[in-house]
């Protein structure tokens, strides 16, 4: 029996990370406020850098979680035979005109 080749692309994580960083730019507003405060009130630049690192870390963890969840759901569903004796196969009879049963609805 021939094994199927599974191609695994790690580039999907970085593409998703890039899109998440772009789509969540509004989360950096506190960091930009801290940068403005650095220039106006001369507070430390490390507050801005720390806020950007926290933002990037949160987005990276969020993306890693989403990539893990998407990989976990890729198991194919195995078709099982219906063993219920009371479930009959549904056959919709055609009308005498050959049309759909729902024409008069």
N, C-alpha and C positions, 0 to 999 in steps of 0.2 A: 504494500500500500504506500502510495506516494504521500509524503507530508506536504501540507500547504506551507508556502513561505509566508511568514508574517513580516511585513516591513514595518519597522518602528522608526518613526521620525521624531527626534528630539527637537527639531526645529519648530514644531507646533507649539511648544511651550513659549519659546521666545517671541513668536509671532503673536500669540495670545497676550503675552506680557506687554508687548509694545502697544497693542490695541487697548489694553486695560489702562496703561499709563496715559495714553492720549484721552480716553473717554473719562478718566477720573482726574483730570487736571484741576477741577474746581476744589478738590480736596487740598490743593496746595495754597489756597488763599491765606490760611493762617501763617504759612511760611513766608509768603510775600509780604504780609503785614509786618512780620518780624524783620524782614530785610529792610523795609521802609523805616522801621524804628531804629535799625542800625545806623542808617544815614542821618536820621533826624535827631535822635537822642543819644547816639553813639553807644548803643548797647552792644554786647558781644555778637560777633558774626556766627558763633557756634550755635546760637539759638536757631538761626535760619537753617544751618547745615543739619542740625539735629532733627528739626521738623521735616526736612526733605528726606532724611534717612528713614525716619519713622514712616512717612508716607510711602516711600518706595518699598519698605519691608512689608507693610500691610498689603500693598497691591501684589507683591511677589507671592506672599502666602495665600492670598485669595486666588491668584491664578494657578498656583500649584494645586490647591484644593480642587478647583474646577477641572483641571487636567486629570487629576487622579479619579474624580467621579466619572468623567467621560470615558476613561479607560475601563473602569469597573463595570460599565453597563454594556460592554461589547460582546457578551456571551450570547451565542445564538440560542433561540428558543427551540427546544426539541418538540416536534409535533407528536402528540400522543393520540392513540386511537380512542374514540369516544366509546366507553364501555357501558354507558347508561342505557338500559333496555327500554326506558320510557321516552327517550328522546328520538322521535321519528325524524327522518330526513324531510325537510320542508320542501314541498313541490308546489309552486304557484301555478295553478291551471290558467291557461289562456282563455280569453273570452271567445265567443263564436266569431267575432269580427277579426280576431287575431291581434287585437290591440292590447294595451296594458289594462290591468284590473283597476288602476287608479284614475281612469279617464273621467269618471263621473264625480270625482271628489272635488 
